[in-house]
Amino acid sequence: MKPLLAATGTLILLSACASHPDHFYVLSTQPAGAGEPRTSPVAPAALKVTLPFVVDRLEMVLNTSANDVIVQEHERWAAPLSDLVTQTLARDLERRRSDLLVADSSASRPGGSVLKINVDVVQLTVHKDRQASIEAHWRILDPHTGNEAVGGAVFTAPLGQDDYAAVAQALSQCLGQLADRLVAALP
């Protein structure tokens, strides 16, 4: 009798897991499509992006109110969100400035003539069925002049559809807006 109960319990658990498959999402460069061909010479840039711990996880996090969030267990990012944001923002910058070659700040580079771009995402908010927003502060250091550009803004994009792919698309649009602002501040 006990083996039958154990087998039944196992089947119930397996069917519960199978009824909620995980879905994985990535961010996309904006605008979509091929970028301009790279020009010479290439200006190297090091990008460092930080995210709030509450959203820097594999599961999507949605805001239900000003002080409440829901973690979507089966709606997941295909990689850590901080990695996706950094990679997407780097490609967005390169699409807007074909003379830039943007790498993660952890990559080792010889010499000290690398443009440094630090972005601190202060808040990343997603209200399903409404909009996504990214509040970011940035600091850009030009190694040649020693000049520093500092700024901050909030970037928003509507969620066009009622699905989780729309969350990824809206966040991608916010990053594209951030890239526009950063490029305007670059030397």
C-alpha positions in Angstrom: 0.0 0.0 0.0 2.8 2.4 0.9 4.6 2.0 -2.5 1.3 2.7 -4.3 0.8 5.9 -2.2 4.5 7.0 -2.9 4.1 6.4 -6.6 0.8 8.3 -6.7 2.4 11.2 -4.8 5.3 11.3 -7.2 3.0 11.3 -10.2 1.0 14.2 -8.7 4.2 16.2 -8.1 5.5 15.5 -11.6 2.2 16.5 -13.2 2.2 19.8 -11.1 5.7 20.6 -12.4 4.8 19.8 -16.0 1.7 22.0 -15.9 3.9 25.1 -15.4 6.7 25.1 -17.9 9.4 27.8 -17.6 9.6 30.5 -20.3 12.8 32.3 -21.0 13.3 35.9 -22.3 16.2 38.0 -23.5 16.5 41.8 -24.1 17.1 43.1 -27.6 19.1 45.9 -29.1 17.2 49.0 -30.2 16.6 49.8 -32.9 16.3 46.2 -34.2 18.3 45.2 -37.3 21.9 45.6 -38.4 24.0 48.4 -37.1 26.3 50.6 -39.2 29.6 49.2 -40.3 32.4 49.8 -37.8 34.6 52.8 -38.6 38.3 53.2 -37.9 39.9 54.0 -35.5 37.9 52.3 -32.9 37.5 54.0 -29.5 37.4 51.5 -26.7 34.9 51.9 -23.9 34.4 50.0 -20.6 30.8 49.7 -19.4 29.8 48.9 -15.9 26.1 48.5 -15.0 24.7 47.8 -11.6 21.1 46.8 -10.8 19.1 46.7 -7.6 19.3 43.3 -6.0 15.5 42.9 -5.9 15.3 42.7 -9.7 18.8 41.2 -10.4 17.6 37.6 -10.5 16.7 35.0 -13.1 12.9 35.3 -12.4 11.0 38.3 -13.7 9.9 40.7 -11.0 6.7 42.7 -11.5 5.5 45.6 -9.3 1.9 45.3 -8.0 2.1 48.5 -6.0 4.6 51.1 -4.8 5.8 48.7 -2.1 4.8 45.2 -3.4 6.4 42.9 -6.0 5.6 39.5 -7.4 8.4 37.1 -8.5 7.3 35.2 -11.6 8.7 31.7 -10.9 8.1 30.4 -14.4 8.8 33.6 -16.4 12.6 33.8 -16.4 15.5 35.7 -18.0 17.7 33.5 -20.1 20.8 34.9 -18.2 21.3 37.0 -15.1 19.4 40.3 -15.7 22.6 42.4 -15.0 24.4 40.5 -17.8 21.5 41.0 -20.2 21.2 44.7 -19.4 25.0 45.3 -19.8 25.2 43.4 -23.0 22.2 45.0 -24.5 23.2 48.5 -23.5 26.7 47.9 -24.9 25.3 46.9 -28.3 22.8 49.8 -28.2 25.7 52.2 -27.7 27.7 50.6 -30.5 24.7 50.9 -32.9 24.6 54.6 -32.2 28.3 55.3 -32.4 30.0 53.0 -34.9 33.4 54.2 -33.7 32.8 52.7 -30.2 33.8 49.2 -29.1 32.1 48.7 -25.8 33.2 45.9 -23.5 32.2 44.9 -19.9 34.4 46.8 -17.4 35.6 43.5 -16.0 37.4 42.7 -19.3 41.1 43.4 -19.0 42.6 46.0 -21.3 46.1 47.3 -21.7 46.7 51.0 -21.1 44.5 53.6 -19.5 43.0 55.3 -22.5 39.6 53.6 -22.2 36.4 55.7 -22.0 34.7 54.6 -18.8 30.9 54.5 -18.6 29.3 53.6 -15.3 25.6 53.2 -15.1 23.7 52.7 -11.8 20.2 51.5 -12.3 18.5 52.9 -9.2 15.1 51.5 -9.9 13.7 49.1 -12.5 9.9 48.9 -12.4 7.5 46.8 -14.4 3.7 47.2 -14.0 2.2 44.5 -16.2 -0.5 45.8 -18.6 0.9 49.3 -18.2 4.6 50.2 -18.5 8.2 49.5 -17.7 10.6 52.1 -16.4 14.3 52.4 -15.6 15.7 55.1 -13.4 19.4 55.4 -14.0 22.3 57.6 -13.0 25.5 57.6 -15.0 29.1 58.9 -15.0 31.2 59.0 -18.1 35.0 59.6 -17.7 37.0 60.7 -20.7 40.6 59.4 -20.1 42.1 61.9 -22.6 40.8 65.1 -21.0 39.9 63.9 -17.5 36.4 65.4 -18.0 33.5 63.7 -16.4 29.9 63.8 -17.5 27.3 63.0 -14.9 23.6 62.6 -15.4 20.4 60.8 -14.5 16.9 60.3 -15.9 13.9 58.0 -15.9 13.1 56.1 -19.1 9.7 54.6 -19.7 8.0 52.4 -22.4 4.5 51.1 -22.6 3.8 47.3 -22.5 2.2 46.8 -25.9 0.7 43.4 -25.1 -0.5 41.5 -22.2 2.3 38.9 -22.1 5.8 38.5 -20.6 7.6 39.0 -24.0 6.1 42.6 -23.9 8.0 43.1 -20.6 11.3 42.2 -22.3 10.5 44.4 -25.2 9.5 47.4 -23.0 12.7 47.1 -21.0 14.7 46.9 -24.2 13.1 50.1 -25.3 14.0 51.8 -22.0 17.6 50.7 -22.5 17.5 52.2 -26.1 16.4 55.5 -24.6 19.2 55.3 -22.1 21.7 54.6 -24.9 20.5 57.7 -26.7 21.1 59.9 -23.6 24.5 58.3 -23.0 25.6 58.8 -26.6 24.6 62.5 -26.3 26.9 62.8 -23.3 29.9 61.0 -24.8 33.0 63.0 -25.9 
